[in-house]
Amino acid sequence: MHVVLWDTRRRSVAKDFAGGFGVGQFHGTNRFSGRVIRHFFRRDRRPAALSFAYLAAIFRRLGHRVEYCLDRVPPRADVYVFNPALATLDLERRAMAAALDQTPQPVVLVVGAVARWLPAALAGLPVTIVDGEAEQLNWKLDELLAAGPRRVSVGQVADLDALPHPNWEPLGPRQFRIGFDFWRFPSAYIEQSRGCTLKCDYCPYIAGGVGIRFREPAAVVDEMRQGMKRFGFRSFKFRDPLFGLDRRRTLELAERIGRLDQPVQFSIESRIDLLHGETLAALARAGLTSVTVGIERPDADLLRSHGRVPIADDRQREFIELCRGLGIRTVAGFMLGFPDDTRQRIHDVSRYARWLNPTFANFNLVTPYPGSQFYAQIRDQIADFDFSRYDVYTPVLKYAHLSTADVSRLHARAFAKFYFRREWLRANAILVWPRLRWLTSSFAAAHVSRCARPSSGGASLATAPTRGTTFSGRSRRVPGTRGRGSPRPSQS
């Protein structure tokens, strides 16, 4: 069979994020700060969905021809596979209709979170909805092809290591880069586990249920080795939402990555309380360059009301400083725009982000995902059901104290105030631009060499006694804080 994996780059949606619902990119504003931040968001070319790389391997293992198509529908294929994101759903519906408007009519399979939780959005199209993990096609393809246009439950993959290694070749892997996490490219997605044990009601990762499945570290590293050899990958982004949950597996994985024939960069996503100093140090030695963590809000009561266990302010700041000391970037996520947010509450989140001072701060607007408890709880407070706007950077809710325009302005201001600061540049420049470390060390070495040359009097600055050369150790005050403590959230 001729199988087409259909995809789109329009609207700059990364489909592997938000539990498969996808996220867009910060739109920025027309002001200078907004244009600069938008440029850094859009310089990357995120990899195609990991599920498509698995499907490419599965279809080829089963003896079928695979073609990956961006924003076009090639004629006369036997099977078309779609993996829509919320923000691209309308584009993908049109592409499905174009694929089905052929004689003989092909089979159209729709996989992913949107297909599972929004089947009504596909009404009127004679498609087969794959309710479950797309990789189950490895065992159930014939069943799906025979099922006809309806919803078919396929369940989850019991043993992730039983899957073939992802085949990125049809997807154009040489173009993939994730600049927030790495400086060596191309980059790929990979996973050590699937699922989440937490119960945050707004989180799309647990829409499919709570639970976690692990892969063996040896199989993960074998996949990395193959990806480096076959596709030239130099960096890997782990898509596990709770990397490090099993400490034994984590340390074994770090040890095995460190034994690869050539160095590789990788990044992870986790909770701060799962990554202790010893674990971080082992991962850093193996090539860890970036950690993504969800800080969300400084308001512990709000987090608890949504089922999230908060982490102490000081612990979060210590973690970021520890990562900085190990040469690891931190990407911290913050949430703005809950229905009862006020201007002051949004300012408090922005100020808290500046106090923590991670390498990168990502301010997401609260977005209700179908299938989550949060979506059902606040359905009456959703202002916009145009899913093309569900990119986590566009306000879609009704706000008790703010207009939509207010939320957009405050959101853009949070980005600008975070990045356009001397404190951010001073703390993070060497992490963001690693070549600065080489330049500064080279300059320092040259300066020391010049100073060490004997003067006309035969003395040397390198051996002369000096005064005042010790560092004071006093900590600088970060804007938005009082003294050395955490910021005091204003009461509204």
ABEGO torsion letter per residue (X at the ends): XBBBBBBBABGGBBAABGGGAEBBBBAEBABAAAAAAAAAAAABBBBBBAAAAAAAAAAAAAGBBBBBBBGBBBBGBABBBBBBBAAAAAAAAAAAAAAABBOBBBBBBBBEAAAAABAAAABGBBBBBBBEBAAAAAAAAAAAAAAEBBBBBAEBBABAAABBBBBAAAAGAAABBBAAABABOBBBBBBABBEBABABAABAAAAAEBEBBBBBAAAAAAAAAAAAAAAGBABBBBABABBGABAAAAAAAAAAAAABABBBBBBBBBBAAABBAAAAAAAAAAGBABBBBBAGBABAAAAAAAGBBBBBAAAAAAAAAAAAAAGBBBBBBBBBGBAABBAAAAAAAAAAAAAAGBABBBBBBBBBBBGBAAAAAAAAABABABAAABAGABBABBBAABBAAAAAAAAAAAAAAAABBAAAAAAAAAAABAAAAAAAAAAAAAAAAAAABBBAAGBBAAABBBBGABBAGBBBBBBGBBEABBBBBBBX
